[in-house]
Amino acid sequence: MARLAMRVKEQKRAKMTAKHSAKRAELRKKCIDMTLSDEERDQARIAIQKLPKNSAKERQRNRCKLTGRARGYIGDFGLCRNEFRRLASYGHIPGVTKASW
């Protein structure tokens, strides 16, 4: 099980990403817009660098909803492979059964 601090840090990153996503997208468009002058594009780049590091979507990590495990994440269910297998074996995930032949 992942430490509580790691799970809290991921939640904080998600909030920060949501807060700054519009501003970051606007500045990113300005950075690559060739119709603007070089000075305006440079100012946009500097403004992006001044935003908090954790507000970038790339810094987020998918984690299991139950344990907080980062590796072996199955996105369709929001669970790590261990919890997915355990819940599927008990029949707690609708429509998922353990294969047997």
N, C-alpha and C positions, 0 to 999 in steps of 0.2 A: 504494500500500500504506500502510495506517495505521501510525502510529508504534507501536513496541512499548509505549511508556508508556501509550498510550490503551487498548491491548488488556489490559494488566495492570490498569489502573484499572477496566475493566469486569468483570474477573474478581473483583477485590476487592469491587466493589459487589454482585456476585451472591452472594458468600459472606456479606456483611454483611446482605443482604436475607433470606437463608435463616436467619441466626442470630436476627434480630429480628422475623421475620414474625408469630410467635405472640403475642408481647408487644404488637406494634403492633395486631393484630386485636382483641385483648382490650380494649385501651385505646380503640380506635375504637368498639367496641360500647358501652362505658361513656359515651362522649361523646354518643351519640345516644339513650341510654336515658332516656326521660322519667320513668320511675318513680324514678330516683335524684334526690337533692337537687341543687340548683345548685352547692353547694360540691364535691360528689363529682365532678360532671361537669367543673367547672373544674380540679380536681386531675388528672383524666384528660387534659385538654387540655394542661396544663403538662407532664405526664409524656411525652406524645407529642412535645412540642417539645424535650424534653431528649434524646430518642433521636438518634443520629447522622443527619445529613441523607441520607447515602448509603445508609441502610438502607431508604429508601422505594423501592418497586418502580417508581414513576414515573420515578426517576432513571436507570434502566437503559436502555440503547440496544441494539437488535438490531444485531449486527455479523456480517459474513461470516466463516465459519470458516477460510477460507484466507488472506484478505488483511487482514481487520479493517475493511474498508470499511463505513461506517455507512449510506450512501445506496444506494438501489436494492436493498434487501434482499428476498429471496424467502423467506418463512418456511417454506414446505413443504420446501425443500431446505437451508436454512441458509446460502445463498450469495448474493453480490451478483449483479446482472444480468450483469456482465462475465464473471465466472467461470462462472456458469450457462451462458451462451452458448458459452463456449470448451469446457467439458466436454461439453455436449450435442452440439456439432459433431463432436467426436472420438468420440462414442458411449460416453462413460464413465459416463453417468447412465442406469441401466436404465429402459426404457420411454419414454424421451424421444428424439424424433427431430426434426430440423429440417424444418419444413414446406416443401413444394415443389409447385407446380402450374403 
